[in-house]
Amino acid sequence: MITLLAKLLKALNAETSPWALAWAFVLGMFIGLTPLFSLHNLLILFLALSLRINFAGFLVSFAVFSGIAYLVDPVFDYLGEAILQADALQGLWVGLYESPLARLLQYNHTITMGSVVFAILFAVPWLFISYHLIVAYRGRVKAWFDRLRFVQVIKGTKFFMVYQRVSGLRGGSL
Amino acid sequence: MKNIIRWPGLITFVVVVGLLALIIRTFAGPIVKSGLEFGLTRANGAEVNIASVDINWQPFAVRMEGIQFTNPEQPEQNRVQAESAAAELYFWDAVIGRIHITDLRMTGIAMGVTRDRPGKVRADYKAEREPRDWRQTLADLNIDIPSVDQILERSEIRTPILIEQIEENFRRQRSAVETAKENLPERETIDEYKARLEAITETRPRNLEDLARLRQDLESLRDDMRADRDAVRAFVDASEQAVEVIRTDLDELRAAPGQDIARVRSLISLEPDSLTEVSGILFGPVVEQWSNYAFMAFDFLGPMLSRSEEEVRPSRWEGRYIDFDRQQRPVFLIEQALTDIQFAGTHVGVEWQNLTWQHDRIGGVPSTYNLAASASEYWQSLNLDGRFTLSDLAGFAGSQSWQVRGVNLTEQPLFSQSEVAAELLGAVLNSQGEIGVEAGQLSGGGVLNLQEVAVQLQGENRWAEILGDVLAGITAFDLNVGVSGAMQAPSLSIRSDLDRQLQQGLTNALRAEADSKLGTLREDLNQRVQEATAQWDPRLQELVGELAGAREQNATIEDLFSVEPDDLQLGDILRDRLRESLFDRLGGN
C-alpha cells in the first residue's frame, strides 16, 4: 500500500498527464462505487489496463470509492429502485429482461442500477474536478506542501525512502 | 492511438480473460459438480454426492453420474439416489437463471439404499417430522397374556364358598327346625285330645244342663289344644322354610361348578383395547417403507415447492432483483422427463410432463406423472397416476391414485428387538388408494390387502411364543392406511382386521391351553359338590318326611279345632220331650 501511495505521489509530482490521472480516478470511482463482481466492471478493468491512464491512481481511487460505497449503498438502492420502478422506463426494462446480456449485467438489481447511473452521472464532473485538483496540486499545493514541517519529518521516514527508491528506479525526482 | 493504448495491459487482460474462459470451459464439469453438491446439500440438509458432471456445449446438455442424497434422518442410507441424470436445456436461459429442460432422463433411481459410508448431516438440519418409534410403541403396549393359574387366582371360584354358605344355611335352618320340633306335642297327647273330643261329641245331652256342661268341656279341650296347635304350626312353617332354602341351595350348588368354569373361560380373553396396535407395530415400519414409494413423486416435488415458497427479504445494503418477467415464462420447467426407478429388484419407468411450480405461466396445465408396469415375476400390474398444480391463488393442489395387483412380497424383516423378532416370510399384496393434497396438506389413504401371508415371530417371552403361534395361523388380512399431515412430512395411521384376528386367535390359544386345567378344576368342584349333596340330600329328605308328619299332625289338630261349642245341640227327641213338658207345665191341651 505504501508502494502504491508512493507511486501515486510520484505520478502526481511527475510529468504524467493530468488527464491520464483524472481518467484513472474516474475509472477507479466507477469500479469502486458499483458492485465489484459485475460484468460491466470487466469492461472498466479492460479500459484501465489497455488505456494509458495511471494505474496506481486507478487502484487508489478504487480503494477509496469502495469504502465510500459501503456507506452509500442504501442510497444507491433507493436510486436504483426509483429508476427501475419508473413508469416511463418499464417498456425498456421489460424488453431488457429477455436479453441474456442485460441479465448478466444485472441491470434489474437495485444497487447495481443505482450505483452505475450515479457513477455515469458523476464521471464527467469527477473527471474535471480531478483534473483541476491535480493541476492545482502541481502549481500551488506542492510548493506549500514541501514547506510544511511534518513533510520535512516524513522525508526522513521509511515511506519517503520507498518513494525515493521508486523515483530513482524510474529516474524521477522530487 | 499508439499513445492511448497500453498494449502490454491490453494483452495481459486478453490473456487473463481468455485463460479464465478456457479454465471454465475445461473444468465446467467439476465446477458445476461442486456448485451443485454445495447447493443441494444445503437444500437436502445432509451430504449430497455427485460422482461426475459432464457438460456438452452444443447442444447444451448436462449429464450427471452417481447422484446420492443422504437421508438426514438415517445418514447411513440415501434418501434417493440415481445412477445417471441427463438433461438438455437452453443455455442462455440457464445463464440468466431460467431452467427450461426439454428432456430429462434419469436412470437407476432407488430409495433407502445403504451408503458406502454414512453421509454428513448439516448442523442446522431440523427434522421435518418426528419419526414414529414403532419399537417404543411395542414396549409401551406391554402385551399381557395371563397364565391359567393367574386367571384362576383372579376368577373367584364360587363353588367352595357356596358350599360353606349352604352349610351355614343348613345349620341355621336345622337349628330353627329342631327348636320348633322340641315344642311339638307328643302323639299320646294328640290321641288324648281325640279321645276327649270323641267323648264330648258322643255324649247325648239329656237336658240343657248336660248341654252346657259338654260345651264347657269342649272349651276346656280347645284351650288345652291351642298351644299345641301353635307349636305344630310353627314347626310346619320352620320345616317348610328349611326345605325351601335347602332345596334352593342344593340346586344352586349343583349349578355352581358349571357357572365357575364358564366364568373362567370368559376371563380367558384379551382386552380388546390391548391389541388394537399390534398390526401397526408389526407392519408399521414396513408400511412406512412402502409408503415411501407412494410418496416418491412428492420427494421430487418437495424441493420444487420449497423453492416456490422462498421469500426474498429486501435489504438496502444488499439490494434486490426486480422481476420484469411479463412474458410469463416459468423460471423452471421440465417439459418431459423419464425416470427409471429400481423397485423390488426390477425397473419401473415413470413419465413426467410439464414439471414446474409456476403452472399459472403454462396456462394452468397440470404437471402429470404416470407409472404403468405390465405383469412381471414380482407383480401382476402396477398403476400410479398423479397430477398437481401450483398457483398463487389456489396454492398447491393435486392428487395421486394407485392400483397394485398381485405383488409378491418376499422375505423381509418386520421388526427386531433383543428378545423378539418378526419376519414376513411371504405374502401377496393388492392395494389401491388415493391421496389428495390441498394447500400442502395431505388427506386420503388406501387399503393394503395381504393374502397368502406367512409371518414368523420368534421370542423368548411367553407372549411372543403364543403370538407367534397365532400369527402363523393368520393367512389374510387388510391394512387400512390413512395419510394426513403436511406433504413434506406425511403421517400414517394404520387400522387392520389383523388386530381382531389376533385377539380371537390369542383367546382361542389361551382357552386351548386352559382346557386341561379347567377339566381338573371342574372335576374337583364336582367332587366337592357331590360330597356336599351326598351329605345334605338325605337330610333334606328327612326334613321333608318330618314336614309331612308335621303337616299331618297339624291337619289332625285343625280337625279337632273344627268342632265348635255351638256345634253341640240337643237331640230331636229330647227337644220334643222338652217341648211337651213345657206345654203341660203351661196348662195346654
Boltz contact constraints between the chains, C-beta under 6 A:
constraints:
  - contact:
      token1: [A, 46]
      token2: [B, 13]
      max_distance: 6.0
  - contact:
      token1: [A, 49]
      token2: [B, 9]
      max_distance: 6.0
  - contact:
      token1: [A, 49]
      token2: [B, 13]
      max_distance: 6.0
  - contact:
      token1: [A, 50]
      token2: [B, 5]
      max_distance: 6.0
  - contact:
      token1: [A, 50]
      token2: [B, 6]
      max_distance: 6.0
  - contact:
      token1: [A, 50]
      token2: [B, 9]
      max_distance: 6.0
  - contact:
      token1: [A, 50]
      token2: [B, 10]
      max_distance: 6.0
  - contact:
      token1: [A, 52]
      token2: [B, 4]
      max_distance: 6.0
  - contact:
      token1: [A, 52]
      token2: [B, 6]
      max_distance: 6.0
  - contact:
      token1: [A, 73]
      token2: [B, 317]
      max_distance: 6.0
  - contact:
      token1: [A, 74]
      token2: [B, 316]
      max_distance: 6.0
  - contact:
      token1: [A, 77]
      token2: [B, 316]
      max_distance: 6.0
  - contact:
      token1: [A, 77]
      token2: [B, 319]
      max_distance: 6.0
  - contact:
      token1: [A, 84]
      token2: [B, 322]
      max_distance: 6.0
  - contact:
      token1: [A, 93]
      token2: [B, 324]
      max_distance: 6.0
  - contact:
      token1: [A, 94]
      token2: [B, 324]
      max_distance: 6.0
  - contact:
      token1: [A, 94]
      token2: [B, 326]
      max_distance: 6.0
  - contact:
      token1: [A, 97]
      token2: [B, 324]
      max_distance: 6.0
  - contact:
      token1: [A, 100]
      token2: [B, 92]
      max_distance: 6.0
  - contact:
      token1: [A, 100]
      token2: [B, 95]
      max_distance: 6.0
  - contact:
      token1: [A, 100]
      token2: [B, 96]
      max_distance: 6.0
  - contact:
      token1: [A, 103]
      token2: [B, 96]
      max_distance: 6.0
  - contact:
      token1: [A, 108]
      token2: [B, 321]
      max_distance: 6.0
  - contact:
      token1: [A, 108]
      token2: [B, 322]
      max_distance: 6.0
  - contact:
      token1: [A, 109]
      token2: [B, 319]
      max_distance: 6.0
  - contact:
      token1: [A, 109]
      token2: [B, 321]
      max_distance: 6.0
  - contact:
      token1: [A, 110]
      token2: [B, 319]
      max_distance: 6.0
  - contact:
      token1: [A, 110]
      token2: [B, 320]
      max_distance: 6.0
  - contact:
      token1: [A, 111]
      token2: [B, 319]
      max_distance: 6.0
